Amino acid sequence: MDRTIERAGNFLPRVDESAGNPNAVDRRVVTLTAPASAAAEQYRTLYYRLERMREVKPMKVIAFTSAMPGEGKTVTAVNLALAAARANPDRRILLIDADLRRCQVATTLGIRAQKGLSELLTDDECQVRDVVRRFHATRLAVIPAGGTPEEPTQVLASGKMKQFLKAVRDNFEEVYIDLPPTLPFADAGILAHQTDGVMMVVRANVTPTKAVNQAVEQLGGAPLLGCVLNGAEVSTTPYLKNYIKK
């Protein structure tokens, strides 16, 4: 397992075929579908704020979660990863779908993926080259979630997952992880403590303040960087307004 994963960074430049159909990309991936829009600019703003934070403290692995399903965490993670790939085309950047219950990253990017993180962690025959994809026309590496295992929490809490995260730290300069929502499952709390920072995605006028507070408490001291306010009315606030601790 260790040797297989350690080859991930060296394998990526040899991926000849890009994955993802640009025509099938979710329209909410505005960094790709509408790069000149105000919404895309907000994702770039968020990315450069993270870059400034990296000048003070090294942060390779950034995760995204939400209190409940349907708040836009996957779209936020995808947009930020693409903003990173476009801003720094020479960096090795990886996007991981660790939401093994919903598996939305591949669909959002229009990637047809049969295998992913789930198979890498549960199938000894599965190797990184079987699951990693290079998104169309970019150097962004993507590892989809794959199939849903019988015990997602157990898989994500396994020693193999810890080995995997250690290996990607050694092979990639930036890693973005789409976590499951925090309140319904224990998964996010388990993985959040293995990251360098967590962003909580909150849907404007939908997510109760109480739910956000409960989610933060459930993360139990994980390195929370701040919240991303998603779905706000453009007429009153930016589409994506972020609050990050200085």
Backbone hydrogen bonds in HBPLUS format (Angstrom, degrees):
<---DONOR---> <-ACCEPTOR-->    atom                        ^
c    i                          cat <-CA-CA->   ^        H-A-AA   ^      H-
h    n   atom  resd res      DA  || num        DHA   H-A  angle D-A-AA Bond
n    s   type  num  typ     dist DA aas  dist angle  dist       angle   num
A0005-ILE N   A0001-MET O   3.06 MM   4  6.25 164.5  2.08 153.4 156.5     1
A0006-GLU N   A0002-ASP O   2.91 MM   4  6.05 157.9  1.95 152.5 159.4     2
A0007-ARG N   A0004-THR O   3.38 MM   3  5.63 147.2  2.49 100.2 108.8     3
A0008-ALA N   A0005-ILE O   2.85 MM   3  5.28 165.3  1.87 120.2 124.4     4
A0011-PHE N   A0007-ARG O   2.87 MM   4  5.94 140.5  2.02 151.0 163.0     5
A0011-PHE N   A0008-ALA O   3.13 MM   3  5.09 125.4  2.44  94.6 109.0     6
A0012-LEU N   A0008-ALA O   3.17 MM   4  6.34 153.1  2.24 156.6 160.7     7
A0014-ARG N   A0011-PHE O   2.84 MM   3  5.48 149.8  1.93 122.4 132.3     8
A0015-VAL N   A0012-LEU O   2.95 MM   3  5.40 168.6  1.97 123.2 124.4     9
A0019-ALA N   A0134-ARG O   2.76 MM 115  5.73 161.4  1.80 143.3 149.9    10
A0136-HIS N   A0019-ALA O   2.79 MM 117  5.38 136.6  1.98 169.7 160.5    11
A0021-ASN N   A0110-GLY O   3.14 MM  89  5.21 149.3  2.24 116.9 123.2    12
A0024-ALA N   A0021-ASN O   2.74 MM   3  5.26 155.0  1.81 119.9 128.6    13
A0025-VAL N   A0022-PRO O   3.45 MM   3  5.36 166.0  2.48  99.7 103.6    14
A0026-ASP N   A0108-THR O   2.91 MM  82  5.07 170.8  1.92 146.2 149.0    15
A0029-VAL N   A0026-ASP O   2.92 MM   3  5.72 167.7  1.93 126.0 129.3    16
A0032-LEU N   A0029-VAL O   3.02 MM   3  5.83 159.5  2.06 120.4 126.8    17
A0033-THR N   A0029-VAL O   2.94 MM   4  6.05 173.3  1.94 149.3 151.4    18
A0034-ALA N   A0030-VAL O   2.90 MM   4  4.61 148.0  2.00 113.9 122.8    19
A0037-SER N   A0034-ALA O   3.00 MM   3  5.50 166.6  2.02 123.8 126.7    20
A0041-GLU N   A0037-SER O   3.14 MM   4  6.41 152.0  2.22 142.2 150.1    21
A0042-GLN N   A0038-ALA O   3.10 MM   4  6.39 141.1  2.26 141.4 151.0    22
A0042-GLN N   A0039-ALA O   3.13 MM   3  5.17 125.2  2.44  94.9 108.6    23
A0043-TYR N   A0039-ALA O   3.27 MM   4  6.71 148.3  2.38 145.5 153.0    24
A0044-ARG N   A0040-ALA O   3.07 MM   4  6.44 155.4  2.13 148.0 155.0    25
A0045-THR N   A0041-GLU O   2.86 MM   4  6.11 149.5  1.96 143.5 152.4    26
A0046-LEU N   A0042-GLN O   2.94 MM   4  6.20 157.2  1.99 145.2 150.6    27
A0047-TYR N   A0043-TYR O   2.92 MM   4  6.20 156.8  1.98 146.3 152.8    28
A0048-TYR N   A0044-ARG O   2.97 MM   4  6.25 162.5  2.00 152.3 155.8    29
A0049-ARG N   A0045-THR O   3.02 MM   4  6.26 141.2  2.17 144.9 155.6    30
A0050-LEU N   A0046-LEU O   3.10 MM   4  6.42 153.3  2.18 147.3 154.1    31
A0051-GLU N   A0047-TYR O   2.94 MM   4  6.32 147.0  2.05 143.7 154.0    32
A0052-ARG N   A0048-TYR O   3.04 MM   4  6.27 150.6  2.13 138.3 144.5    33
A0053-MET N   A0049-ARG O   3.07 MM   4  6.37 150.6  2.15 143.3 151.4    34
A0054-ARG N   A0050-LEU O   2.93 MM   4  6.24 141.1  2.08 143.9 154.9    35
A0054-ARG N   A0051-GLU O   3.12 MM   3  4.99 122.1  2.47  90.4 105.2    36
A0055-GLU N   A0052-ARG O   3.17 MM   3  5.26 141.0  2.33  96.8 107.7    37
A0056-VAL N   A0053-MET O   3.06 MM   3  5.40 143.9  2.20 104.9 114.8    38
A0057-LYS N   A0053-MET O   2.96 MM   4  6.22 162.0  1.99 152.8 158.5    39
A0175-VAL N   A0060-LYS O   2.80 MM 115  5.82 162.3  1.83 158.2 152.1    40
A0196-ASP N   A0061-VAL O   2.84 MM 135  5.26 157.3  1.90 142.4 150.0    41
A0062-ILE N   A0175-VAL O   2.87 MM 113  6.25 165.1  1.89 166.6 166.8    42
A0177-ILE N   A0062-ILE O   2.91 MM 115  6.31 153.5  1.99 148.4 154.9    43
A0063-ALA N   A0197-GLY O   2.94 MM 134  6.35 164.4  1.96 155.2 159.4    44
A0199-MET N   A0063-ALA O   2.84 MM 136  6.22 161.2  1.87 157.0 162.1    45
A0064-PHE N   A0177-ILE O   2.85 MM 113  6.22 148.5  1.95 168.7 179.3    46
A0179-LEU N   A0064-PHE O   2.87 MM 115  5.71 159.3  1.91 158.1 164.5    47
A0065-THR N   A0199-MET O   3.06 MM 134  6.43 161.8  2.09 167.1 170.8    48
A0201-VAL N   A0065-THR O   2.79 MM 136  6.09 172.8  1.80 157.7 159.3    49
A0182-THR N   A0066-SER O   2.68 MM 116  5.95 169.4  1.69 172.6 171.7    50
A0183-LEU N   A0067-ALA O   3.04 MM 116  5.42 155.4  2.11 136.0 143.9    51
A0076-THR N   A0072-GLY O   3.04 MM   4  6.15 154.3  2.11 146.1 153.7    52
A0077-ALA N   A0073-LYS O   2.89 MM   4  6.10 161.0  1.93 149.5 154.3    53
A0078-VAL N   A0074-THR O   2.92 MM   4  6.12 163.9  1.94 155.4 159.6    54
A0079-ASN N   A0075-VAL O   2.95 MM   4  6.05 166.1  1.97 146.9 151.2    55
A0080-LEU N   A0076-THR O   2.96 MM   4  6.10 161.2  2.00 150.2 155.5    56
A0081-ALA N   A0077-ALA O   2.99 MM   4  6.11 159.4  2.03 146.4 152.2    57
A0082-LEU N   A0078-VAL O   2.99 MM   4  6.19 160.1  2.03 152.3 157.4    58
A0083-ALA N   A0079-ASN O   2.88 MM   4  6.06 151.4  1.96 144.0 152.6    59
A0084-ALA N   A0080-LEU O   2.88 MM   4  6.13 151.7  1.96 146.6 154.1    60
A0085-ALA N   A0081-ALA O   2.96 MM   4  6.22 155.9  2.02 144.7 151.2    61
A0086-ARG N   A0082-LEU O   2.96 MM   4  6.15 152.1  2.04 146.4 153.3    62
A0087-ALA N   A0083-ALA O   2.96 MM   4  6.04 149.8  2.06 141.8 150.3    63
A0088-ASN N   A0084-ALA O   2.95 MM   4  6.02 149.5  2.04 148.0 155.3    64
A0091-ARG N   A0088-ASN O   3.06 MM   3  5.61 162.4  2.09 119.1 124.5    65
A0173-GLU N   A0092-ARG O   2.83 MM  81  5.37 139.7  1.99 138.5 151.3    66
A0174-GLU N   A0092-ARG O   3.27 MM  82  6.61 154.0  2.34 153.7 154.2    67
A0141-ALA N   A0093-ILE O   2.95 MM  48  6.15 171.8  1.96 165.1 162.7    68
A0094-LEU N   A0174-GLU O   2.92 MM  80  6.33 157.7  1.97 151.9 158.9    69
A0176-TYR N   A0094-LEU O   2.81 MM  82  6.23 161.5  1.85 161.2 167.5    70
A0095-LEU N   A0141-ALA O   2.80 MM  46  6.18 154.3  1.86 153.1 161.1    71
A0143-ILE N   A0095-LEU O   2.89 MM  48  6.32 160.7  1.93 164.5 168.7    72
A0096-ILE N   A0176-TYR O   2.80 MM  80  6.20 163.5  1.82 163.7 169.4    73
A0178-ASP N   A0096-ILE O   2.90 MM  82  6.28 165.6  1.92 170.0 174.9    74
A0097-ASP N   A0143-ILE O   2.99 MM  46  6.31 164.8  2.02 171.6 168.1    75
A0098-ALA N   A0178-ASP O   2.93 MM  80  5.55 141.3  2.09 138.2 150.4    76
A0103-CYS N   A0099-ASP O   2.98 MM   4  5.66 156.4  2.04 159.4 167.1    77
A0108-THR N   A0104-GLN O   2.90 MM   4  6.02 162.0  1.94 155.7 161.2    78
A0109-LEU N   A0105-VAL O   3.03 MM   4  6.25 148.7  2.13 150.3 157.9    79
A0110-GLY N   A0106-ALA O   2.94 MM   4  5.94 107.2  2.49 136.8 154.3    80
A0111-ILE N   A0106-ALA O   2.76 MM   5  4.74 159.3  1.81 148.9 147.6    81
A0110-GLY N   A0107-THR O   3.15 MM   3  4.99 154.6  2.22  98.1 105.9    82
A0120-LEU N   A0116-GLY O   3.05 MM   4  6.30 156.3  2.10 152.3 159.9    83
A0117-LEU N   A0144-PRO O   2.79 MM  27  6.21 158.3  1.84 149.4 152.6    84
A0121-LEU N   A0117-LEU O   3.02 MM   4  6.21 146.9  2.13 151.8 159.0    85
A0118-SER N   A0145-ALA O   2.92 MM  27  5.91 170.8  1.93 148.1 151.1    86
A0122-THR N   A0118-SER O   3.07 MM   4  6.18 132.7  2.30 140.8 153.5    87
A0123-ASP N   A0119-GLU O   2.83 MM   4  5.22 153.4  1.90 143.0 146.0    88
A0126-CYS N   A0123-ASP O   3.02 MM   3  5.40 153.0  2.10 111.0 119.2    89
A0130-ASP N   A0127-GLN O   2.87 MM   3  5.40 150.2  1.96 114.1 123.7    90
A0131-VAL N   A0128-VAL O   2.92 MM   3  5.38 155.2  1.98 115.7 123.3    91
A0132-VAL N   A0128-VAL O   2.94 MM   4  5.92 159.9  1.99 174.6 178.6    92
A0133-ARG N   A0142-VAL O   2.78 MM   9  5.01 147.1  1.89 143.1 154.0    93
A0142-VAL N   A0133-ARG O   2.63 MM   9  5.01 157.4  1.68 151.1 157.3    94
A0135-PHE N   A0140-LEU O   2.86 MM   5  5.63 156.6  1.91 168.9 170.9    95
A0138-THR N   A0135-PHE O   3.07 MM   3  5.74 148.1  2.17 150.5 146.3    96
A0155-VAL N   A0151-GLU O   3.07 MM   4  6.35 157.0  2.12 157.2 164.2    97
A0156-LEU N   A0152-PRO O   3.00 MM   4  6.23 163.5  2.02 155.3 158.9    98
A0157-ALA N   A0153-THR O   2.98 MM   4  6.09 136.7  2.17 142.9 154.7    99
A0158-SER N   A0155-VAL O   3.23 MM   3  5.23 161.2  2.27 103.5 108.2   100
A0162-LYS N   A0158-SER O   3.40 MM   4  6.81 155.4  2.46 143.2 149.1   101
A0163-GLN N   A0159-GLY O   2.96 MM   4  6.24 156.6  2.01 149.0 155.5   102
A0164-PHE N   A0160-LYS O   2.83 MM   4  6.02 153.4  1.90 144.6 152.5   103
A0165-LEU N   A0161-MET O   2.98 MM   4  6.24 163.7  2.00 154.0 156.4   104
A0166-LYS N   A0162-LYS O   3.05 MM   4  6.23 156.3  2.11 145.6 152.3   105
A0167-ALA N   A0163-GLN O   2.93 MM   4  6.15 154.4  1.99 147.2 154.2   106
A0168-VAL N   A0164-PHE O   2.95 MM   4  6.28 158.5  1.99 154.9 160.2   107
A0169-ARG N   A0165-LEU O   3.10 MM   4  6.23 147.1  2.21 140.8 149.2   108
A0170-ASP N   A0166-LYS O   3.31 MM   4  6.62 143.0  2.46 138.1 146.9   109
A0170-ASP N   A0167-ALA O   3.04 MM   3  5.15 123.8  2.37  96.5 110.6   110
A0171-ASN N   A0167-ALA O   3.11 MM   4  6.36 127.5  2.40 138.9 153.3   111
A0172-PHE N   A0168-VAL O   2.88 MM   4  5.63 139.0  2.05 150.5 153.9   112
A0190-ILE N   A0186-ALA O   3.20 MM   4  6.47 148.9  2.30 152.7 161.9   113
A0190-ILE N   A0187-ASP O   3.12 MM   3  5.26 122.6  2.46  98.5 112.7   114
A0191-LEU N   A0187-ASP O   3.12 MM   4  6.46 164.6  2.15 160.0 162.5   115
A0192-ALA N   A0188-ALA O   2.80 MM   4  5.73 153.6  1.87 153.1 161.0   116
A0194-GLN N   A0191-LEU O   2.88 MM   3  5.31 158.6  1.92 115.6 122.9   117
A0195-THR N   A0192-ALA O   3.25 MM   3  5.45 164.8  2.27 110.6 112.5   118
A0198-VAL N   A0223-PRO O   2.82 MM  25  5.96 137.4  2.00 148.2 150.9   119
A0225-LEU N   A0198-VAL O   2.82 MM  27  5.58 165.3  1.84 146.8 151.9   120
A0200-MET N   A0226-GLY O   3.01 MM  26  6.32 170.9  2.02 154.0 155.9   121
A0228-VAL N   A0200-MET O   2.83 MM  28  6.15 152.4  1.91 142.7 148.0   122
A0202-VAL N   A0228-VAL O   2.80 MM  26  5.95 173.2  1.80 163.9 163.7   123
A0230-ASN N   A0202-VAL O   2.74 MM  28  5.85 169.3  1.76 155.1 158.9   124
A0206-VAL N   A0203-ARG O   3.24 MM   3  5.56 153.9  2.31 132.3 129.4   125
A0207-THR N   A0203-ARG O   3.14 MM   4  5.57 173.5  2.15 152.3 153.9   126
A0204-ALA N   A0230-ASN O   2.78 MM  26  5.80 165.7  1.80 161.4 164.9   127
A0211-ALA N   A0208-PRO O   3.02 MM   3  5.27 122.4  2.37 101.0 114.9   128
A0212-VAL N   A0208-PRO O   3.21 MM   4  6.65 155.0  2.28 151.7 158.1   129
A0213-ASN N   A0209-THR O   2.98 MM   4  6.28 165.7  2.00 156.4 159.8   130
A0214-GLN N   A0210-LYS O   2.93 MM   4  6.13 156.4  1.98 146.8 153.5   131
A0215-ALA N   A0211-ALA O   2.91 MM   4  6.10 151.5  1.99 144.5 152.4   132
A0216-VAL N   A0212-VAL O   2.97 MM   4  6.26 159.8  2.01 153.7 158.6   133
A0217-GLU N   A0213-ASN O   3.03 MM   4  6.26 159.3  2.07 146.8 152.5   134
A0218-GLN N   A0214-GLN O   2.86 MM   4  6.07 149.6  1.96 144.0 152.9   135
A0219-LEU N   A0215-ALA O   3.04 MM   4  6.33 134.8  2.26 143.1 154.1   136
A0219-LEU N   A0216-VAL O   3.23 MM   3  5.26 133.8  2.46  94.7 106.7   137
A0220-GLY N   A0217-GLU O   3.00 MM   3  5.35 150.3  2.09 105.6 115.0   138
A0222-ALA N   A0219-LEU O   3.33 MM   3  5.60 140.0  2.50 105.7 116.5   139
A0224-LEU N   A0222-ALA O   2.75 MM   2  5.81 119.2  2.12 121.1 104.2   140
A0245-LYS N   A0225-LEU O   3.14 MM  20  6.09 167.6  2.16 176.7 178.9   141
A0227-CYS N   A0243-TYR O   3.15 MM  16  5.52 134.2  2.37 144.8 154.0   142
A0243-TYR N   A0227-CYS O   2.99 MM  16  5.52 168.2  2.01 166.0 169.0   143
A0229-LEU N   A0241-LYS O   2.77 MM  12  5.16 169.0  1.78 164.2 163.3   144
A0241-LYS N   A0229-LEU O   3.27 MM  12  5.16 151.6  2.35 140.5 144.1   145
A0236-THR N   A0233-GLU O   3.09 MM   3  5.56 150.3  2.18 109.3 117.7   146
A0237-THR N   A0233-GLU O   2.84 MM   4  5.88 174.5  1.84 171.2 172.8   147
